[in-house]
């Protein structure tokens, strides 16, 4: 299964200046719980913004540059991920960004995990628009708002119809 995993504001902003425009520790915990022990796939800019590979995951970077430091596997296109999905249908592959990679992966993704933040942030990177005609909202959980998680936000799961 190919899943997109993203946090975004109500205008689909997912990034600003190669970083996240908010800080939500509960969302970071959700991300860690979903991806630990799994394969995460990202573009080079997302990889660079994280400062390197994430522990306890198979880190895959889509890039033309094959000289990346760290323990990452470099692939050159998302067709490789589609092939892995056919070979290992029992596995979940998490596409984690950025905007261009999400645009490319959305047409063949099976699931989306979206942390939807009910705020507007300044941004320069966006998650693509998607249609309710193609996706079912299968889960919606309100996140805990507190002093360290200062926004109203929801954990949404969409599955392709």
Order of alpha helices (4+ residues) and beta strands (2+ residues): beta-beta-alpha-beta-alpha-beta-beta-alpha-beta-alpha-beta-beta-beta-beta
